Amino acid sequence: MENQVFESRAERTFQHQNSLPSLPVPSLDESLKKYLDAVKPFLSDPELQKTTEIVEKFQYGIGKELHQKLLE
């Protein structure tokens, strides 16, 4: 058994891609909240305030359109 060589069948990286179910797309609000929670420990109060403003602008601007494309 010690001298036995194991050979594995070569598999392509995406060979099962078509048989996998689609993953759900989280809501835009949920994604942006997670983003702000993730960056919060790394930002000063003024930086967090500016980042929050940018996120809100994104959420009600291009973010809505981009999220809709993800859903489609």
N, C-alpha and C positions, 0 to 999 in steps of 0.2 A: 504494500500500500504506500509506503514512503517513497518509492521510486516511480509511482504512477503519476503521469502527467495528465492534468485535466484540461480539456479543451472546451471552450464555450462557443456556442453558436454566435456568429457575428450578427449583431442587430443594428439596423440603421437608426439614427437618433429619432427621427420622426415617423417611424414606420407604423405606429398605432395612432397617429394624430387624427385621422378621419373617424376612428371609432370612439374617440373620447367625447364625453358630453361637454357642452359649453359651460363655462363657469359663469356664475351670476355677476353682474356688474353692480358694485355698491353704489349707493346714491352719491351724488356730488357733495351734498352736505356732509355725509359720513366721511368721505375721502378727505375733504378739506379740514374737517375737525381733527382727523388723525394726523394730518400733516402739521397742523398748528401744535398739537400735543407733542409731536416728535421734535420740532425745532425749538420749542419753548425753553428747554434747559440750556440751550446754547446761545440765547439772545439776551441782550440787556432789555430793560423795559422800553426804552425808545425804539430799539430794533424790533421788538415784538409788536409794538403798536403799529409801526410802519408795515411790517409783514402782514399783520391782520388786515390793514387797509388794502393792501395789494390783493390778498386772498378774497376779500369781499368784492373788490372791483372785478376780479377774475370770475367769481361765482355768478355775478349778475351780468357779466359781459360775455366774452368768448367762451368761458367755461360751460355755459348752458349749451351752446352749439356743439362744442367738442364732446360733451357728455352724451348728447343725443346721437351723435355719430357712433359712439361706442355701443350704445343700446341697439342701434340698427345692425 
